[in-house]
Amino acid sequence: MHSIVGSMPRPLQESDLIFAPAASSFKTALGELKRSHLSITNRLQSIKQDAEFVLEVSEAYDLPLVANERCGSWYIPPDRKAGSAYFKSTDGHFGEWSFSLRRLNLQVLDVLGEYGGCIIVDSTRRGKSMPDALSKTIPIWIAVLNRLLFPQKSGYHGLHTPPDVVSLSEHAQIEARIPGFVESLRGLYLDLEQLRSTLMRPMLPVWITPGCAHDLSSIARQPDHSLVVLVTASNCTSGGSQNVSNYVQGAADDGESWALGLGPSTFWANNALLLNAPESALPSLIERIVAGSSKVSSVRLPTLIKPSNNIWIANNASAEQVYAEFDIIICCSVTADTVLKTALESSYIHLACSNGKNGSRQLRTELPELRVLASKILQSSRILVTCETGKDLAVGVALAILCTLYSSDGRLRLDSTDEAPDFVSKTLIKHRLSWIMVSIPDAAPSRATLQSVNAYLMG
């Protein structure tokens, strides 16, 4: 008698039900269907549709529009955009809730103070009704600033989150972290009186999404607070409804992967042409539009880093135009600029760095070149630091200079009568970085850039 030894029968697989060639064709068809749904045409049409909703909200509230970058600007015509914010969804991810000391977003306070409120626009892809930046990151920011700037107005100290998105448990866990975030921000020693006078009144958030019924005509603003309207531009769709519709939720998200170099400004400048073009013609049309816009160099003019009175940050494109106004120029680029090198001679310091992550890593070996500055700078010297964008490597270089050659009040330390150099610590680095982020709100030093600066300063 034979015994039968074996495992339990395996579950049926797709290949058991469909012959192999048919299964392959079925998967191919599904892939093509998804790709056709996510076509550039469908994305641009969806962005235009969502932008109309955003403008409707703006008109109902009579408040200016602020884009939460990177994708928020796609939903706002440039002539209606009052500013940009940089709130990361990752700072609102479950268990990772944070208040960013790198992205202070204090430029939003200027808009709030001037208009008594603002509308911050963002979107999210399929599967969520609201991005974490709107449901948690910005509410954290509001609660922290309300507590720090208006300590006597305890009625605005609580955390506000949308109850249909954030559970009571998650809300409580986030709120428990708020006091620690307040103390971290206090440690940057910002000018609280100036911020308070800019904002004038505490903030209160409300949320608007296309999928909710809103009587926008009944809205009335209150004089005792600044209203922060958090608008999710895209309508939440399910997988089933999305497959039978040309609408793409969060169509502007991750533009690098689908837009072929097209950006929000070039989209809005050419939207009629783009929206009426057949899908097959879009790649070549976008290529021509992008090529035409890139011929005009984007000049980012120098911005003074306060409280210093002599160090500026700009991009490389502006350096040749303004170099005569500066005594020392420090340039991060692949190759040295011959015009600047000839004009400034030893007062031109070239740090050989490429763009992107490689450049951030190269910065680590280039930063020691800054040691020659001590012998070149005078109290009257005007210093310009540049990189390709004026937002990343130049920020790292300026940060290293501010940490080593500047006192806590923004003065150059050049002789024995000046304040003794501070011990370089993480706290000091954060403090000096806050000077840059307040002066240049859209500065975006990468983590790799900041790691290179930390390695140079702290060994």
Stockholm file with secondary structure:
# STOCKHOLM 1.0

chainA/1-459         MHSIVGSMPRPLQESDLIFAPAASSFKTALGELKRSHLSITNRLQSIKQDAEFVLEVSEAYDLPLVANERCGSWYIPPDRKAGSAYFKSTDGHFGEWSFSLRRLNLQVLDVLGEYGGCIIVDSTRRGKSMPDALSKTIPIWIAVLNRLLFPQKSGYHGLHTPPDVVSLSEHAQIEARIPGFVESLRGLYLDLEQLRSTLMRPMLPVWITPGCAHDLSSIARQPDHSLVVLVTASNCTSGGSQNVSNYVQGAADDGESWALGLGPSTFWANNALLLNAPESALPSLIERIVAGSSKVSSVRLPTLIKPSNNIWIANNASAEQVYAEFDIIICCSVTADTVLKTALESSYIHLACSNGKNGSRQLRTELPELRVLASKILQSSRILVTCETGKDLAVGVALAILCTLYSSDGRLRLDSTDEAPDFVSKTLIKHRLSWIMVSIPDAAPSRATLQSVNAYLMG
#=GR chainA/1-459 SS CCCCCCCCCCCCCHHHHSCHHHHHHHHHHHHHHHHHHTCHHHHHHHHHHHHHHHHHHHHHHTCCEEEETTTGGGGSCGGGEEEEECCCGGGGSTTCCCCCSSCCCTHHHHHHHHHSEEEEEECCCTTCSSCHIIIIIHHHHHHHHHHHHCTTCGGGCSCCCCTTTSCHHHHHHHHHHHHHHHHHHHTTCCCHHHHHHHHCSCEEEEEECTTSCCCGGGCCCCTTSEEEEEEECSCCCCHHHHHTSSCCTTTTTTGGGTSTTCCHHHHHHTHHHHHHSCGGGHHHHHHHHHHHHHTSCCCCCCEECTTCSSEEEEEHHHHHHHGGGCSEEEEEESSCCHHHHHHHGGGEEEEECCSHHHHHHHHHHHGGGGGGGGGTCCTTCCEEEEESSSSSHHHHHHHHHHHHHBCTTSCBCCSTTSCCCCCCCHHHHHHHHHHHHHHCTTCCCCHHHHHHHHHHHHC
#=GC SS_cons         CCCCCCCCCCCCCHHHHSCHHHHHHHHHHHHHHHHHHTCHHHHHHHHHHHHHHHHHHHHHHTCCEEEETTTGGGGSCGGGEEEEECCCGGGGSTTCCCCCSSCCCTHHHHHHHHHSEEEEEECCCTTCSSCHIIIIIHHHHHHHHHHHHCTTCGGGCSCCCCTTTSCHHHHHHHHHHHHHHHHHHHTTCCCHHHHHHHHCSCEEEEEECTTSCCCGGGCCCCTTSEEEEEEECSCCCCHHHHHTSSCCTTTTTTGGGTSTTCCHHHHHHTHHHHHHSCGGGHHHHHHHHHHHHHTSCCCCCCEECTTCSSEEEEEHHHHHHHGGGCSEEEEEESSCCHHHHHHHGGGEEEEECCSHHHHHHHHHHHGGGGGGGGGTCCTTCCEEEEESSSSSHHHHHHHHHHHHHBCTTSCBCCSTTSCCCCCCCHHHHHHHHHHHHHHCTTCCCCHHHHHHHHHHHHC
//
